[in-house]
Amino acid sequence: MNPWDQRFSSEDYLFGTEPAAALVKLEPRLIAGGQTLVVADGEGRNSTFLAGKGYGVQATDYSEVGLVKAGKLATRMGVSVDYQLQNIFDVDWTAQQFDNVVAVFIQFVPPDAMRSVLSGLASALRPGGVLLLHGYTPEQVDLGTGGPSQREHMYTAGLLQEVYQDLSIEVCEEYRAEISEGRGHRGVSALIDFVGRKAE
Ligand SMILES: C[S@@+](CC[C@H](N)C(=O)[O-])C[C@H]1O[C@@H](n2cnc3c(N)ncnc32)[C@H](O)[C@@H]1O
């Protein structure tokens, strides 16, 4: 069983059913109502939120258990999301072009794959499209309130500015905030928000 299937196997939703606080804050920067890819969406809290706001959403994850729970959440909320079982390391990022690409807490990506996955997310944007990324900075490991224990899995503003130098960067901010997102992410956290727009 993949480790995330195991983590998602309890009745409750590990990160809750409400969207990430940063997504609620940054959503107005997305192309309103656009075709939106949500990667590593887990149990669906972020994809269902965006679908409820009128976006056309495709959401991917490699946990079947997570996707089943995401589907149930979508039904409960009366929204439609195209859920796809997909390993992020096998994606052909240019196969489809989206208005928006959203990645929230994809800190499972190891350092040797990080740059290719991060640039892949931007490759999936159509010209003028918007990338929204939210995650942890290395200081999160000392706080221990969520995420993996390897500092090199986290992002810094410098790394994102370098990887996304071809995007017009609208937000690239490291900050600390108290979050309460299910059992998985709880307490004062070292966070980073990024929003970048691809040239027309
Ligand atoms: C910390 S959870 C975040 C889930 C969701 N983005 C959220 O914020 O609620 C990380 C997610 O990455 C998914 N994941 C881990 N490895 C993956 C891989 N190789 N390909 C696709 N998804 C993966 C897990 O199944 C899990 O849903």
The ligand as a Gaussian input file, in Angstrom:
#p B3LYP/6-31G(d) Opt

LIG

0 1
 C        0.744000      16.841000       2.335000
 S       -0.402000      16.037000       1.273000
 C       -1.210000      17.463000       0.575000
 C       -2.526000      17.151000      -0.052000
 C       -3.267000      18.380000      -0.576000
 N       -2.483000      19.122000      -1.530000
 C       -3.694000      19.263000       0.553000
 O       -3.119000      20.364000       0.702000
 O       -4.614000      18.884000       1.283000
 C        0.636000      15.470000      -0.043000
 C       -0.102000      14.783000      -1.176000
 O        0.819000      14.382000      -2.170000
 C        0.399000      13.149000      -2.718000
 N        1.548000      12.505000      -3.324000
 C        2.645000      11.989000      -2.707000
 N        3.485000      11.469000      -3.610000
 C        2.917000      11.665000      -4.838000
 C        3.319000      11.363000      -6.165000
 N        4.448000      10.744000      -6.411000
 N        2.491000      11.726000      -7.172000
 C        1.320000      12.365000      -6.918000
 N        0.887000      12.677000      -5.688000
 C        1.677000      12.331000      -4.646000
 C       -0.142000      12.404000      -1.516000
 O       -0.968000      11.328000      -1.883000
 C       -0.851000      13.518000      -0.764000
 O       -2.176000      13.624000      -1.193000

